[in-house]
Structure formats: structure tokens, C-alpha cells
Amino acid sequence: MAAFTATATPEVRADIVQLLGLATPRVIVAGFDRPNIHPAVRPVSGEVEKQRLLPGLVRDRRALVYAATRARAETAGAVLQGAGIDAAAYHGGMADAARTRVQDRFASGAVQVVCATNAFGMGIDRPDIDAVIHADLPGSIEAYYQEIGRAGRDGRPATATLLWTFADVRTREFLIDHAREDDMRRARAAIDREERERRKTLEHTKLRRMIAYAESASCLRATILRYFGDPAVREPCGACGTCDRREPLGEADRLLLRKILSGVARAPRPYGRRRIVAMLVGQTDGLPDDLMRLSTTGLLGAYEPRLIERWIESACAAGLIAVSADRYRTLTLTAFGRAVMAGRIEDVQMLVPAAARRLSVGQRRRRRQR
């Protein structure tokens, strides 16, 4: 017996083995990487900025634009048409004949761009799609990777751009919690309440992983390949939006990085990211005793914890910090990280997180009191 699937996570592969009753099967994981596709995440302020950027991302290329809802797919199509781009909308609310007409015109090359919900794509195999733009946050990394995988099938360079704003999370949560009535009726006929809740919980988990990808300071390609358990993962890849933004550190940034590395190094045993960040910024409530009295405890109390988390993510992506493979995800310095911390190496290139927002004296005092 052989079982095949395109984009299965380790958990899904385990489910397949269990459901098929396979005993000690040989599991082969390979081929996830699409090196000619350049993934990028572009933070935006909201819908107005998305609509302003969309024509420039498409330009004169053959493209797919994915949206979370039918209304947003139609809006994206109208925006592109207004910019003089040959675009059509596609979604499940259209009449069958209209959907078929759009799909056939795109497949034949008669229309340049389709703006669609995830209802579009199965069976689409044009080799010359140059760009896939996600105007809204996808519901999972699986869905995202399948959709961007429709680009560059002729082997030529292609781009995959995610326009990211946290406001999109609420839309995705609503879609998970309030599935369309026809979908719900079919689900009720097929599965019981407990199973529906289990699936809903799983969808929320997948959404959180998609959010983590959108916010990550790590190599995007490596993040995707690691998610699917591809053994060929390497970081940095040198060909994604994050790797493109790696830059040499200035003196002030290098000093901040060395303080963070010192916090990881001085922990008496490996700890996870949240504990290290709490120690560095001085959030001592619930902190283990062996992190309470270090020379680095509270060293970065003037900075927001989320900023320090982003610096740690960048340091991991740059090979300065190693993360354990177990479920605890503890941090240790690499040999490179120790050399940077000690000042023996000063030429460091990495993604520099957004400028630090220093806390006021009052904010720092309230944090210590908590």
C-alpha cells in the first residue's frame, strides 16, 4: 500500500498512517521547496494601502490575487480594472456559467489576472503564472503554500506576496467560527458535534501558525519547509523577502544584540524564548529563581517585550541562536553567536526589527511592580 499527499504536516502524515492502519511504514518527505518562487510578506496599514499597492504588484504579469471573501475578491478585481489591468473576479457566489467563463478565459490566456477566493485554483495548471498575491491572510500555511505553488510552474522566477495586517485575523476567525450555512448543513449530516469542535479548534491552530509566519523575522522559505518537516531545509535561503532585507548592524543595534545574546548565555540552563525575554525586560512575576538574579535580569527594561522577541527571531534566523528540536524550544548560543557576543566578530548581517520603542520611567516602574 502506498499513500501520497502534496502538502502534509508531520501531524497529518501521522493521521494518515493511523487511519490506514499502516505498521512501521517507510515515510518519505521531499520536494517541498520551489526555489524559483520568491516569497515575501509586506506589512500594510489596511485596505486602502492594499488597494494602492495591488496594481504595482501585478504590473503586466499574469497573476492570481487571493482574497478572504467574495466581496474582497470583487473589490480587488475592480481596483485592477480601474488601473487598466485586464482582471476578472471569481468566487462561489457567482453563477456556474460565469465562473466557468472566467476559468476558461484564464486557462486560455484571454484574461491576465483572476481575483478569487480559495474556490479558484483546483485544476489550474497554467505554466506562466508570474505572481500570486494574497490580498488577505490565508487560513493556514497549507492553503497558502498550495496557492502560491500555482506560480512559476514553467521554472521561471515568480513572486508570492502576502499583504499582511493584523486586522485580517478577525475576518479569518469569523470564517472559522461562522461557516456558511450550506457548509454547516452538510457538516451536521456527516459529523457529530464533538468532531465539529475538534475541527474548529484545529483550524484556529492552523490560523495561529499562519499568523506566526506573517509576523516572523526568520527566513520565510525555511519557515515553510520546517513546517512541513522537509529535511532539506536550510536557513537563510537567500531568496525570500526576509533574506532580502538582511543588512549589516550599526553600532547601537550590535550593542543591543550582544545584550540579548548575553541573556541567553548567562541563563544557568536553556530556557525558551518567553522566559528569556521576561528576564531581559524585567518581568519577574512567575520567573524561575535562577533567572531572577542574573546580571542581565532587567537589562533591557526600557524595551517592549515583543521587540526583544523579534530580535531573538532574527538572531535565530542569522545563525546566532539555536533552538532545540523538542517541544520546549529552548535557546542556546551557537559558536557564531558566542563570537558576536564576545565582540570577536562585528560583521553581522541580519533582519533588523523595527526601531525600538523605549518605555517611560513610569512604565518601567509599573512593569517591575507587576
Secondary structure, DSSP 4 states (H G I P E B T S, - for coil): -----SS--HHHHHHHHHHTT-SS----------TTEEEEEEE-SSHHHHHHHHHHHHTTS-EEEE-SSHHHHHHHHHHHHHTT--EEEE-TTS-HHHHHHHHHHHHHTS-SEEEE-TTS-TT---TT--EEEESS--S-HHHHHHHHTTS-TTSS-EEEEEEE-THHHHHHHHHHHS--HHHHHHHHHHS-HHHHHHHHHHHHHHHHHHHHHHH--S-HHHHHHHHTT-TT--S--SSSHHHHT-EE--HHHHHHHHHHHHHHHHSSS--BHHHHHHHHHT--TT--GGGTT-TTTTTTTTB-HHHHHHHHHHHHHTTSEEE-SSTT-BEEE-HHHHHHHTTS----EEPPPSPP-BPPHHHHHHHHH-
